Amino acid sequence: MNSLDERTILTAKQPKDEPNCRGWAARDESGILSPYEFYRRPVGDDDVFLRITHCGVCYADVIYTRNIHNSSMYPTVPGHEIVGVVEKVGANVTKFKIGDHAGVETYVDSCRDCKYCDINMEVYCSKGCVYTISGTNFDGTPSQGGYSSFIVVHERYCYTIPEKLPPSLAAPLLCAGITVYSPMMRHGMNQAGKSLGVIGMGGLGHMAVKFGKAFGLHVTVLSTSLSKKDDALNKLKADRFVLSSNKEEMESISKSLDFIIDTASGDHPMDAYLPLLKVGGILALVGAPSGGIKFHPINFLIGMKSISGSTVGGTKQTQEMIDFCAEHGIYPEIEVIPIEYANEALERLIKGDVKYRFVIDIANSLK
């Protein structure tokens, strides 16, 4: 990723063409969104023009609009859980035709030539992938996200949305879904009969529960909020709910879990969860606590336990996940909103006041 200084220089190279795309953007670190018109490139030989119908609302949208990681470029259009209808295709495009439903996730380009791109793990591109929000395209222009009317993307970074998968329900899969699916597959968390603990039950966590049940795992939800218990057991069909602030409940499941997937973005003590793993157990970290993570080494040394980090998946795995969800009816729980509600939605997201993902109805509200 380029430094902020480099990004500032590159931003100055953006084309001066007339705006051709409508969206909502933040202009400064307040993160407040308002209508914005900007330029998107014409369709190249390998590109897909996607008329956006839906876009999921992710915590990354808060991060980029409020410059939490000091890498945002303003104006910035958020949104990287994008679904729409193909309206144009380049001469070399073979995967899509006009009228297809397609999706775009958290990145829109990579070098396509390094060892990671060669194995379809483009998100780990040696030269750095181009993020959908506030990224820098290889031509030096800024990338903009899915709170907008359309997007133009190389076909490699577009995904087929099967007919049986409703577009509004497909959108959150392109970040929340693949973020948990990728480490679950890498660490064998699809072995029926094994036990999985899920820390946090928000946009990511509820998808981890759904995948776990689809894989035939015994799933335990670990939450600091007792209000999540009913949904965990009855809506998501988890096998067990444990209040992580209750010492007795936590001790009762000591050494019982083969895997834990940690989706919590708030600061939390890792040492409270590591004793729950069996010998050789694995904890996959996909949340990003702002205060970092702390743990006592002895909790890993005793029991031969491992901790692993993960971001989203590569293009091949993302399509695999979408197809799996369509085939098995694995859908996120969503609340559909108009674009005019985006600012309120981001505030509610910060407060944890959403079950479990907002999805913006772009087609019917962005005029």
N, C-alpha and C positions, 0 to 999 in steps of 0.2 A: 504493500500500500504506500502511495506517495505521502510524503510529509505535507503538513498544512501549507508550508511556504511553496512547495512545488505545485500543490493543487491550485493555489492562488494564481500562480503564473499560467498554468494550463487553462484555467477558466477564462483568462483573457483572450484565448485563442478561439473561443466558441464562435460559430458563424453568426453573421448579422442578418440572416434571412428573416422574412416576415413570420410571425408566429402562426402555427397551423394546428396547434393542439391546445385544448382546454384542460385545465386541472385546478386543483387547490394546492397552495404552497404556503410554507412558512417563510417569512422574510428575515427573521432574526431569532435570537435564542429564547424569546418568549414562547416560541413554538406555535403561535396562533396561526391558524390556516385561513386563507381567503382565496377567492377566485384569482386565477393566474393563467395567462396565455403565453405559450412558449413554442419553440421550434423543435420539431423532430425531423431526423434525416429522411430522405426519400427511400423507397424500397430498392435495395440492391439485389443483385442476382441470387444471393443466398438468403435473402431476408423474408420474413413473414410480417405482414401488417395485420395487427390484431386489434379489432374494435373491442374495447374493454366493456364487459357487462357487469363484472363483480370484482371487488378487491377486499381481501381480508385486512383487518386492523391488528397489527402486531406491536408488541412492546418496542420493537426496533423503530417503529414510527415515532415513538416518544424520544428515543435516543437520537435519531437524526434531526428531528425538527427542533429539539432543544439543545443540540450540540453537546450532548453529555460526554461523548468521546473525543471532543475537540477536533472533529474531522469533517463537520458538515460544511456544505457550500450553499450559500443562499443566493437566490431563492431555492428552496428544496421541496420537491414534490414527493411525499412519502408513499408507501405501499409496495410490498413485494410478494403478495399472495394474489396473483393476477390471473383472471380467467376471462375469455372473450371469444369472439367469432372471427375467423380468418376472412378478411375482405380482399387482400391482395397477396400474391406470392411472387418471388423472383424467378427468373428463368431457370435457375439450377435447383430449385426446391423440389424435393421428392416426397417428403414426409406429410405434407399438408396440401389441401386444395381449398378453394373458396367455399365457405359455408361450414367448415370444420370448427368444432370447439377445441380450443387450445389454452394452455396455461404458461405462465412465466413465473419463475421463483425468485430467489434472493440474488442471483447474479445473471448477467446477460452476455458475458463474453469471457474469454480466457485466451492464452497464447495459442492453444490447440497443437502445441509442438513439444511440450515437455513430457517427462515420464508420467506425471499425474494426469495430464490431459490424454495421454495415450491409453490410459486404463480407465477412462471415463470418470475420473475423480477431479473434475475441472475446478471444483471449489478450492482445491489445494494447489492450484496452478503455481508453478515455480516463479512466474513473473507477477503473480497476483491476479486473481479474477477481478472482473469489473462488476462491482455491486450495482444492483438495480436502483438503489437510492443513494444519491450523493456520491456516486462513484466517478471515476474518470475514464472515459472511453479512450481507446488507443489512439484516436485522432486528436485527443486533447480536450474534447468537449465533455461537459458534465452529463451524467446519466440522471434520469428522472423517473420516479416511480408510478404506481398504478392508480393513484387518486387522479386519474386523467382519462381523456376520451379514447386514446389509442396509444399503441406502442409498436415500434418497429424493432425486431430482434432477429438475429441469425437463427436459422431453423434448428441448429444444434441445441439451442437453449430454450426451445419451445417444447411443450409436452402435449401429447394427445389426451384429450379428456373424453373418455368413453361415453356413449350415448346414455347409458344407464346411470351415470353419475351426474346429478343435478349441478349446474354451474355454481350456484351459491354455496353448495356443500363442498365442491371441489377446491374452492379458493384457499381455505385454511390448511389444506393438505400440503400446499406448496411451501410452507415454512413450518408450521406447528407439526404437521404430520411427518414430514421427512426428517425433521430435527430429532424426533424420538425413534423413528423407524430405523434410521441409519446405524446408530450405535447398538440398537437391539439386535439387528442382523449381524453386525460385526462380532458381537460377543456371544452369539448363540442364545439370545434370549427368545428364541422361538422353539425351544425344546419342550414339547408337551410334558406336563407333569412336574416341571421344575417350579420354583417359587420366585416371585418378583415383588419387590417393594417399590412403590412410586412415591417419591417425596414431592408434595405439591400437587394440587388438582385444579390447575388453571387451564389455559389454552393448550399447553404442551402436555401437562400431566393427564388430562382426561383422555387425550389420544393415546398416551402410553398405556393407560388402563384398557382401552378398547383393543389395542394391538395385543396386549398380554392375554386377554380373554380369547381373542381370535386364534392365538398360537397355542392355546390349551394350558396356559400357566395358571398357577394358584397366585392370585394377585392381592397384595395388601396395600391399601392406601395409607400413607403416613402424612398426617396433616396437623397443623397447629389450631385448626378451626373445627370445632365440634359441629358447626352448622353444615359442614360438607358431608357429614356421615350419611344422611338419608340419600343424597344423590349418589354417593360412592357405592352404596350397597344396592340401591333399588333402580336408579337410572342407568348407572354404568356397569352394574352387576359385578363389582369387586367382591372377592371372597371374604375380605376382612378389612375393617377400619380400625386404625390405631391412632389415638390422640398422642402426638409426639411429645407434648408437654407433660404427659402423665407418666411418671417414672415407673410405676408398677406395670402399666400396660406395655411399655417399651421393654422392660426386663422379661416380660412373659413371652416375648418372641425372639429372645436372644439366640443367635446362631441358627436362625431358621430360614434365612433367605439365601438363595443362590445368587441373586442379582438385585441391585438397587439402581434405579434411574432417577437422578436428582434433577428435577425441573424447576426448583424454586429459584426465583431471582432475588428474593430478599435475603439479608444476612442471616445465617443460621449455623449452629455449632455442629460441625461434621462428626465430632467425637461421640455425639449422641446416637448416630446412625451406624457407624462402623461395627459396633458389637453385634448388630443384627445379622451380619453376614456369616455364612458358613465358612469353613476352611476353604481357601481358594476362591472365595466370593469376589465379585466384581462390582464396583460402583462406577456408573457412567454419569459424568457431569455434563449437563446440557444447559443448565441455568447459568446466569452470570451475576452472582452477588456483587453489589457495588463495593463492598468492603473487603472483597477477596475471601479466600477460604483458609481456615486454620484447623489443624488437627495434630494430635500427638503421634509421632512416628510409631510408637509401640502398638497402636491400634492397627497398623498395617503389618508390622513385623510379626506379631502374634496372630497366626491364622492365615499367613501367606495371602493376604488380600491385596487387591489391585484397585487403582483409581485411574479412570480414563476420561479424557475430554473429547468432545465431538461438536461439530457444527452441522450444517445440512449435508445432504448427500450429493454424489455426482449425478450426471444426467441419466445414465443407464439405471441407477438405483432409484432415482426419483420416478421415472416412468414405471418401473417395477412396482413401486409403492402405490402409485395411482391406480394401476391395473388391479392390484390386490384389493384395494379398498372398494373398487367398483364391483369386483367379482364377489366379495364377501359382505357387501353392504355396510362397510365401516365408514360412518359419516360423523363429522364433528357436530357438536351442539352449537348452534349459532343464533344470533340475534341480528336480523337484517335491518339496516338503517339507511337513510338517505345521506348524500354527501353533506347536506347542510347541518347534519348532526355530528360531523366528524370531530369538532373541537370538544363537544360534550363527551363523545365516546372515548377520546384520549384521556380526559380527566377521569372518567369512570374506570378506565383500564388501569390508571395509576393507583386508584383506590381499591382495585380488585373487585369492582362492582360489575361483573359481566359473567354470564353463563353461556358459553365458555369462550366464544369468539364473536366479535362484531364482524359483519360482512357488509360492505357498502354496495348498495344497488346503484352502480354507476349508470347503467343504461337508462334507468327511469328517473334519475335525479340530477345528473350532471348535464345541464342545458347550456 
